[in-house]
């Protein structure tokens, strides 16, 4: 385990066993360190932050980052706030990206990170969601979007089955009619259509049983 990840996980030692288990499972099933390493220094929005593990990694990796995490699940927000209460460069808020924009966050962020959120939304809402995230970014600001790839592989099928258990059976993750995943070429087109220029598409699935793909895109000024 990396020292950075160990430091972040220590923040969760005071949480109940079930919540600690969820955070540890997240730590070893998603390439959060790879996302952290590619995220610019500055003001960062963590959209769909959940328990706040990625927010913690971003804040600990470089104190030059100020991280604003937002999530619609009040239970996860409460746990994140409790775990990260002593981290001065992290703020966790209950709500949605649309509410952030409505509260005056337009053009405020140097970067936004979105990790395993888009597939939980109905596909009809993807365009609006991506455009709203773009609205949070300064011109030239970066979006780091991590999703599983819809490539038809056994990893793809396994990941969807696993998420069905988490969403429908256990209720550990909130969804609003989504569970859609796309090939990387199609996902890249969606980002471009939302006014973002795709700079890099990174395959992060090696060593995992989920086909992780990271899209690094830049706010394209109108």
C-alpha positions, 0 to 999 in steps of 0.5 A, a space after each residue: 500500500 502506498 504511503 498516501 493511501 495509508 494516510 488517507 485510510 487512517 482518516 476513516 479509522 473512527 467510522 463504523 466497521 461497515 463504513 470502513 469496509 466500504 471505504 477500503 473496498 473502494 480504495 483497492 477496487 478503483 484507480 484513485 491514485 492514478 486520478 490523484 496524480 493527474 489532477 492539477 493543483 488548485 481548486 478541485 471539485 469532487 463530484 459524487 464524492 461519496 465517503 470522500 476518499 478521493 477528496 482525501 487523497 487529493 488534499 493530502 497529496 498536495 496542500 496546494 489543492 483545495 477540494 470541494 466534495 459534493 454528493 447527494 447522499 446525506 448518509 455518505 456526506 455525514 461520514 465524509 465530514 466526520 472522517 475529514 473534519 481535521 483536513 483544512 483544505 477539504 470541504 464536503 457538501 450535500 447536493 448535486 453539481 447543478 446545485 453547486 452551479 446555481 449557488 454561484 460556483 460557475 468558473 471557479 474550479 481549476 479541475 473537476 474529478 468525477 469517478 464512477 458517477 455518470 453510469 448511475 444517471 439515465 443516459 438522457 441526462 448525461 449531456 446536461 450533467 457534463 455541460 454543468 460540470 464544464 460550467 464549474 471549470 475555469 477556461 482551460 480547466 480540466 475534467 478527469 472523468 473515470 468510468 468503466 468501459 462498455 467493451 463487452 468483456 467479462 470485466 464489463 459484465 462482472 462490473 455491471 453485475 457487481 453494481 447491480 448488487 450495490 445499487 439494487 440489492 444492498 442499497 449502498 449506492 444511489 442511482 437514478 435509472 442509469 447503469 449504462 456504460 459506453 465504449 471509449 470512442 462514444 464517451 469521447 464524443 459525448 465529452 466533445 459535444 459538451 464543450 470539452 476537448 479530450 486531451 487523453 484517454 487512459 486505460 487503467 484496467 490493468 490489475 483490476 477486474 473492472 475495465 477502468 478508463 480515465 478521460 482527461 478533458 479540457 474546458 473549451 472556451 466558446 
